[in-house]
Amino acid sequence: MKKMMRMTVIAGCLAASAAWSAAALAGTLAVNIAYKGAVQRTVWQSTVDEFKKANPDVDVKVSFIEEEAYKVQLPGWLSTQAPDIINWHNGERMAFYASRGLLEDLSEDWKKNGWDSTYASTKEASSWQGKQYSAPTVYYSWGMFYRKDLFKKVGIAAEPKSWDEFLEACKKLKAAGIAPIAVGGRDAWTLAGWFDYLDLRINGNAFHQQLMAGDIAYTDPRVKKVYTAWKSLIDNKYFIDNALSYDLDGAQPFLFQGKAAMMLMGTFIAKGFPAKLAPEMGYFQFPIIDANVPTAEEGPTESIHIPAKARNKTDARRFIAFVGTPAISAKLADGLGSLPANSKSPAPADPISRIGFEILSNAKGGISQFYDRDMTKEMADEGMKGMQKFVSDPTKIDDVLNELEQSRKRIYKKS
């Protein structure tokens, strides 16, 4: 009898312990955040701190991972022991994981939180097969950053609006011993921005999206036309020397030190500019090459998601609802140098963000998510390796395009 009682007590204790562990687990929220630079990390930490203050019953465990390492580690997390919250990208990058059953369907959260109206402009990029798998946070513009003082120094009277004006500005800067354009080609995605904009301006967004979907051959003359325009910039030495030796962080000092005058990049870098230099930094729309092509822009959308294998989906849903409020969306946008995805958030106060907002608002030709977000990862990786090979030796255009075409046929299985 005593033995049975002892066993009963032990069983009761084990059950209580299991229940306590489950309760403890339910109150712990694991959040993994990708970031670029200290500024982005700081604004995300502040957001997490505000959530904890508003939800003291939730123990948040946040891990910050530098973005390039995050991209490598993410597939492993999602397929094994997933965190409860991740931040990622909308469009094809989101659909890649949603189609494999690795992201939680958030369609009911969209209805509950009224996101169909507040996130109307980003709903398509948040969806896969009619269901939503992401909560948009911010989006941002791409354009040309430039040094106002260097433009003035060499006699460039106004921001270039046409391609001819842009080339003339490059010519004046080079003649004055200033590299017209900084680019960190070791980060292949910085080169992808150049391909995207040249293609959008020369061939238009409809063609661009067909190319991204694998429906157009890379040996198509229209694709070669893009690379030929790019080659002319390289041949004229309008980019910094040895561009493939620098990543984004390594290329920006050329701009800060006055050794280069322009950089094509997203507005998210603006928050990292030295305070004393900020007044000299301007931002303008990528120049128009063909006035007959409807003007399209890059407007990548960032997002947060709940992995399908998350353990604490209840608190994860509280977190995405919190981040989706107008005030938090605006705070994230300000801290990340971006625009709030929430249409009810106040307009950005930052001058560059305001210019970016105007650029995107007037994109009659549509919005592109960005090269490695609009196509499958495998093809994007091949494409960006090809861009690096091209920049290394611009005479290899045909070789690069033939190799990309073989990759397209293999990956998409299309003729």
N, C-alpha and C positions, 0 to 999 in steps of 0.2 A: 504493500500500500504506500509506504514512504517513497519507494522507488518510483511508483506511478505518479505520486504527487510531485516528486522532484522533476520528473520528465515533463509533467504538465507545466510546472513553473518555468522550466527551461524553454519549452516550446512557446510559452506566452512571451517570455523575454525576447526570443528570437523574432517572433511576429512583430512585437513592439519595435524592436530594433530595425526590422525591415521596413516597417511603416514610417519610422522616423527618417530612415535613409531616403525613402521615396519622397517624403515631404521636403527633406533638405535638398534633394536633387531638383524637385519641382521649383524650389525657390532660388536656384542658381541658374543664371543666364550666361552662357558662353558666347562671346562676341568676337569674331575675327575681323580685323579691319586692315585693308591695304591702304598704304599711304605713300605719298611722294613728298619728302621734306618735312621739317619740323613744324611748319605752319599747319599743314594738313593734319598731322598727328594731334596737335594742340586743339584744334577746333573739334575733332572727333572726341577727344578726351573730355572736353567741356560739355559736349552733348550727352555723353554717357553719364557724367556727373549730375547733370540736370535731371536725367531720367531717374537716377538713383535717389535723388532728393524727393522727386514726386512719387516714387515707388519704393519706400524704405523697406518693404518686405521682400524685395528682390535683391539677391546678391549677384552683382554683375562682375564677371571675370572677362576682362577685355585683353586681347592679344593684338599687338600692332606688328604688322609684317610689311617690309618694304615691297613695293608693288611688283617688281620683277620676280622676286622670290615667291611672292603670293601666287602669281600666275602658275608657277611650277607646282606648288603644294596643293592648290585648290582641288584638283581632281581626286587626290588621295583622301582629303578630308571628306568630300561629298560621298565617296563610295565606301568609306569605313566608319570611323567614329566622328560624325559631323558636329561642328559647333551649332548653336541655335540661331545665330545671325551671321550672315556674311554680307560684305558690300561687293558689288560687281558692276557689270555693264549691261545695258539693255540691248535689244536687237538680236543679232545672230549669236552673240556671246551668251546671252541669257537662254535663247532657244536651244542652243547646243546641249545644255544641261537639263533643261525642262523636257526635251524630247527623250531623254534617257531616264526619266523618272527620278531625277536627283534633286529637284526643287519642289517645294510645297505649292499647291494650287492656292492662290490668294484671291480668287474671284469673289468669294464671300466677303473678304476684308474690304475689297473695293466697294462693294455695295454698302456694307455697314458704315464705312468711313466717308461715303459720299465722293469717292475718288473719280467716279465716272465724269463728273463735271470739273473738279479741281485739277485733275490730271488728264483732261481730254486730249491735249496736244501730244502727250507721250503714251497714250493707251496702246496704240498700235505697236510701238516699240517694246511695250511691257507684256505683250501677248504672244502666245503660241497656240495655234489651233483654237482660237476663240476664247482661251482662258488666260488669266493674268497670273504671272509667276514672279512679279517684282513690284516693289514700291519705289517709284522714282524719287530721287532726292534733289539732284541738281542737273542742269545741263549747261553747256558753255559754248561760246563762239570760238571759231578759229579765224585768225586774220594776221596781218602784218604788224608786228611791234616795230617801232623805230625810234631812233634818237633825234628828237627835234633839233637839238643844238648842232648835230652833225649835218643834218639836212640844210640848215641855215648857213653853216660854214661853207658848204660847197655850192650854194646858190640854188638849191631846190626850193622853189617858192611855195609849192603846195603838195599835198599827199597825192601820189599817182593814182589816177582813176582808170586809165586805160593801159594796155600792155605796152604801147609805145612810150607812154610817159614813164612807166616803170623801168623800161630798159634805158631810157635817157637818164633817169636818176642813178641807176647802177653805173652807167658810164661815167658820170660826174664823180661819184664816190670813189670809183677805182682810180680815176685820174688824180685824185687828191691823196692817194695812198691809203684809203680806207676800204676794207673788204665790204662790199655791199651787203652780203648776207651771211649770217652765222647759222650753222646747222650741225647738230650732234649726230652724225650718221652712224656712230657705233650703236646707238639706239635705233634700230631699223625703222621703228614706227615713226620717227621724225621725218624720214624720207617718204614714208607713205603719205604724209600730209601733203607733200609736194606733188606726188602722183595724183592724189585725189583732186586737188584744186586745178591742176592743169587739165585733167580729164573732164571735170565738171564745167570748166570754162570753155574747153574746145569742143567737147562732144555732148555735154548736157547730162542731167541727172538720170533721165530714162535710160540712156545708153550705159551710164556708169552702173546703175543697179542691175542691168542685164549682164554686164561683165562680172559684177560681184556674185551673181547667181550662177556663173559658169556657163551662160548661154551664148557667149561671144568668144571667138578664138583670139588668143593673144597675138596671133600672126595677122589679125585684121589690120588693114592700113590705118584705121582710125586710132588703134592703140599705138602703133608706131609713130603716128603724128604727135602723140603726147610725149613719148620718149625723145623725139627729135627736138621738140621745143625745150625740153629739159636739158638736152645735150648742148643746146646753144648757150644756155646759162653757164654750164660747166666749162665749155670751150673758151668762153670769154673771161673765165676765172672770176666770176661774180660771187662764188662761195668762198668761205675761208679755206686756206690750204689744209690738206690732210683731214678733211671733214670726218672721215671714217675713224679717226683716232680719238674722237671726242664723243662722250655721251651728252645728254642734255645739260647736266650740271657742269660739264667741262666746257660746253660751248657758250653758255650764258655770259661768262666773264669777258668774252670778246666784245659783247654788247656793253657791259658795265664799264669796261676800260676804254671804250671809244675806238677799239680796233675794228669793229664791225658796226654797221648802221642799222640792219634790219634782221628780223627773225620771224619766220612763219611758225605760229604756235597757238595753242589754246589759251584762253584768258586765265586759266588756273595758275599760270606762272607769275601773274602780276603781283600776287601777295608776297612773293619772295624777292622783289626788287629792293635794293638798298634804299633806305628812306631819303637820303640826300639826292638820289638819282631819279626818284619817282616823278618829279615835276617835268623832267626832260623826256619822259617816255610817252610816246603817242601810239595810236593803234588805228589801222585803217583796213577797209575791206580789200580782199585779194582782188587785184585789178581785173577788169573785164577784157577778155581776149577777143571774143566774137560777140558783138552786140545783138546778133540774131539768136543767140543761145540763151534761153531763160536762165536767170541767175539763181543758182543753187548754192547752198552753204553747208559747211560741216557744223553739226549741232549735237555732238555726242551726249547721251543721257546716262548719268550714273544712277545706281539703284541699290537697294538692300533687299535681301532675300532670306527666306527660311528654308534651310535644307530639308529634304524629305526625311532624312534620318535624324533630324534634330530631336533631342530628348525633352526639351522644355518648350513646346510650341505655344502653350498658353501664354507664358510671359513674353515669348518672342513676338506674339501678335500684339501684346501691349506695347512693346518697343517700337514696332513699325508704325503703329497708330500714333505714338508720341512723336516720332521723327517726322511723320506726315502732317503735323499741324502747321499752319501758316507761319507761326513765329519761329519754330525750330527749322523749318525749311529755309526761311530767310536768313537765319543765323548761319546755317551750314553754307549757304550760297555765298554769303559775305566772307566767311572764313576761308572758303575754298576758291575764291576768285571766280565764282560762277554765277549762274542765274537760278533762282528757286524754281523747281518744277511745279510747285503748288501755285496755281493761278491766283489764289487769294492772298498770297504773301505780298508784302509791300515791295515796290520797285527798288532795285539796287541803288545805293547811293554812290558807289564807286564809279568814277567817270569812264574807265575802260569797260566795266561791265555794262554800263548804259549804252556805250557805242555798240558793244556786242549784241545787246538786246535789239537795238535798231536794225543791225545787219540781219539778224535772224528773222525779225518781224517782216522784213521786206524781201525775203527769199521766195520770189515768185516761182522759181524752178524746183522748190522743195528742199528738204533737209536730209543730208546724209549722216549716218551714224559714225562713220570713219572706216577706213580701209579694213582694219583687222576686226571690226565689229559687224561689218555688212556681209562678210563672206565666211565660209567655214574656216576654222582655225588652221587646218592642214594646208589649204590653198593660200591662206594669208601668210603663213610662215614661208612657203615657197616663194610667194610673190615678193616679200620683203627681203629675202636672201638674194633674189634676183636684182632688186633695186641696189643693194650694196655692191653686187658684182658689177652692175652698170656704172655706178658712181666711181668705182675703182678703175674701170676702163670703159669710157663712153663709146668707144669704137665697136664694142661688142653688143650693140643693140639687137641685131638679128639673132645672135647666139642666145642671148638672154630670153628673147621673146619665143624662140623655138623651144627652149627648155621649159618655159612656163606653159606653153601650149601642150607639151607632153604631160606635164603635171596636171593640167586641167582635164585632159582626157582620162587620165588615170583616176583622179579623185572624183570627178563628176560622172565618169563613164559616158561621156557624150562625144559625138563625132564632130 
